[in-house]
Amino acid sequence: MNAAGVCKLKVKGERGQKIVLQFGELLAEDGGIDLRAMTFLPERFNHRDIYICKGGEEEIYRPTFTYHGFRYCFVMGITREQATKELLTYEIMSSDLCSRGGFECSDKIANALWDATIVSDLSNFYYFPTDCPHREKNGWTGDAALSAEQMLCSLSVENSYKEWLRNIRKAQSAEGALPGIIPTAGWGFSWGNGPAWDSVLIYLPYYTWLYRGDIEILQENAIAIFRYINYLSIRCDEKGLLHIGLGDWCHVARQADNPKAPLVVTDTLIAMDICEKSAKIFDVLHMDLQKEFTQKLYCNLCSAAREHLINYDTMTVLGDCQSSQAMAIYYKLFNEEEKNKAFEVLLRLIKQSNNSMDVGILGARVLFHVLSDFDETELAFQMITKKEFPSYGNWIEQGATSLWESFQLPGDCPESKNHHFFGDIISWFVKRLAGICINPNEVNPNEIALKPHFIPSLSFAKGYYDTTAGKVCSYWEKDAPDKIIWHVEVAEGCSGYMLLPKGYCFEDGSNQKELQNGRFLVVKCN
């Protein structure tokens, strides 16, 4: 497993015997460790433990004040007799986070992807989210913003988020800007930030409140959020658009900083989403003036984007790519009359890519949700799980046990094999396949909408989430080609509704019921 932690060394050696443990993610062709992706220290001399034996009795060594990210350990300095299974024990480490949600289905690759995402989330959580456990271990803000919902739907991260947000607020500049890494000694203001990264200040409180109902986290960050909203308002160009940071990073089969989606598209759309979520935060806190200012900025950004970023003849967003189109749909740039035609453009772009994803991290965060919103959940599932490049399933096919940093072409110089920022697929599994949607009306974290998708590729899907009132579980299985058994378990204190997808109904002919415990027969209907 490619995780994070330390190795416990147990050896009986000679006095003065030097044992070197070199850790890494990849094996080199000569059987050693491939360190090409493990940069940032002189001569890549990182993640190496050196132990000098005192001799005599059996010795046990466990390094302190460190942890390593690795899948392999290359041991130097031991004898053939010392090379036993008991020599090393991999002690996997992370912050003490409890499981909050789970998912399984009839597809082995999807299950492996859930496991790989949890491994990456935990490997990169040492008090706060980091970008990778084997490189610089920095608190990259964009990574954490992208993974906020996936972590909250599966792990108990809210207290760690609240603590890290104190650091984020301290790092904010006088004018409201944020650095790309936190904590920082000052680096990250001139490069490595921008709306998609800075959104961490808004997304962590917003999604924590959405899933856990925590008002305090909103109160603690409201002033800093408004300072950032004001900062965005002064960074717009003469057209009212934004292009001030990093964009759709790690686009499939491209250099990380060379996405297809123009920066002006991704920055402006993310800024719109920041404003929408911030306005909701101010509304919850009865901060009316801040809400009004934020809503005005949202309207200005949306108007500018609609004027300058859409070709209305073709209903195509600037960049003519999957990320631009999917993000514009997801972040509500199109009105209701335009959305269907805009989605047709997205389907055309996907078809041109042989039904494969052709996005970076910002596009990947929304693409599959957009497909499900338009009843293309089966297509989304196939794009995620297929074994051919590029796909998440291709990672598993290559032996991945954690999520990778990028979708690289075969033969490219390796990058990180343990990143969490592509992991929103697990929230998609829970919300779209198991159908568990938490707090759909942004009012009550114990209000649940159960809206599963019974896709052809699966014979069953099961998910759960531990709400603040208790566990909610949704488990459906196909009983016959036209019949599905749906098991629902709901904790007392939860409310909401159960909604079937188009083409399905309950025995009584309805397609919606009040949220309740039970075993339900679902049938296909006209």
Secondary structure, 3 states (H helix, E strand, C coil): CCEEEEEEEEECCCCCCEEEEEEECEECCCCCEECCCCCCCHHHCCCEEEEECCCCCCEEECCCCCCEEECEEEEECCCCCCCCCCCEEEEECCCCCCECEEEEECCHHHHHHHHHHHHHHHHCECCCECCCCCCCCCCEHHHHHHHHHHHHCCECCHHHHHHHHHHHHHHCCCCCCCCCECCCCCCCCCCCCCHHHHCHHHHHHHHHHHHHCCHHHHHHHHHHHHHHHHHHHHHCCCCCCCCCCCCCCCCCCCCCCCCCCCHHHHHHHHHHHHHHHHHHHHHHCCCHHHHHHHHHHHHHHHHHHHHHCEECCCCEECCCCHHHHHHHHHCCCCCHHHHHHHHHHHHHHHHHCCCCCCCCHHHHHHHHHHHHHCCCHHHHHHHHHCCCCCCHHHHHHCCCCCCCCCCCCCCCCCCCCCCCCCCCHHHHHHHHHHCEEECCCCCCCCEEEECCCCCCCCCEEEEEEEECCEEEEEEEEEEECCEEEEEEEECCCCEEEEECCCCEEECCCCCEEECCCEEEEEEECC
